[in-house]
Amino acid sequence: MTIALTGATGFVGQAVLDACRRAGEPVCALTRRPQEACEHVTWVEGDLASAGGLGLLCRDADAIVHVAGLTNTPDPAEFEEANVGGTERLIGVAREARLKRFIFVSSLSAREPGLSAYGASKARAEKLVEASGLDWTIVRPPGVYGPRDIDYFEMFRSAKYGFVPLPPGGASSIIHVDDLARLLLALVDAPPALVRHRIFEPDDGREGGWAHKELARAIGKAVGRPVFAPHLPRPVLEAAARFDRLLRGDKARLTADRVGYMTHPNWVARSAYTVPAAVWQPRIEGEEGLAATADWYRAEGWL
């Protein structure tokens, strides 16, 4: 089975490519820039705005794994074009190619679209997928961490100095990127009765997720430091977002839009949306995965 993959050069997409290569699955992968040759991978130049590129991507594919999307931008209006418009164009090409299987990577933030422009864009994209007439499955990952990740890296780097600032009290689920990649690959040819027209919220198997302080302490343990992890009120985080924009410009990791959903108290994967055990189960427990991620950061000179 040939898989069409968007977002192949991103954090999650690279993990999916790795999983496909290990399984010997042929992949057509979308890329904006020329890439080095990889076994089992056919690179297709284009992006979600390129009808020609999307057509080539889907021409010989049996299924689409749609990972690509904009997760962070200083201009919230850009979420609409990338996450909604891009998904709409890909659905149109999938219909023309008569390609039925469509795996869409959304976000837990789609549960609360009123909190952020990012979450709202993912919620609108989900509605397009649901109305597409394709054989779809939607995956809403929680916080995704692992080698190559630059978002959770901010917490690891801060923990190295013994201080991890947190949003107001709450809890969230996490998942290692390799577990998420295995899930996306498993969904491609899973029994239709178990996955067709379903929304899943996978995690690392930790019931009730991670309280923010628990996660901060686990990251501190992974880097070998006890940490001071105070909860910061929303106004302080909003001020920090403004400062990050002044400091890093368009590369700021903390934006006003992110503050919107960071301060929500419950980003825990819900049991009603659990992936059937016959299809997939997590293999990497949180503490194990966090420790291995810290090791990777050190080996790469990030920490």
Buried (B, 14 or more C-beta within 10 A) or exposed (E): EBBBBBBBBBBBBBBBBBBBBEEEBBBBBBBEEEEEEBEBBBBBBBBBEBEEBBBBBBBEBBBBBBBBBBBBBBEBEBBBEBBBBBBBBBBBBBBEBEBBBBBBBBBBBBBBBEBBBBBBBBBBBBEBBBEBEBBBBBBBBBBBBBBBBEBBBBBBBBBBEEBBBBBBEBBBBBBBBBBBBBBBBBBBBBEEEBBBEBBBBBBBBBEEBBBBBBBBBBBBBBBEBEBEBEBBEEEBBBEBBBEBBEEEEEEBEBBBBBBBBBBBEEBBBEEEBBBBEEBBBBEBBBBEBBBBBBBBBBEEEBB
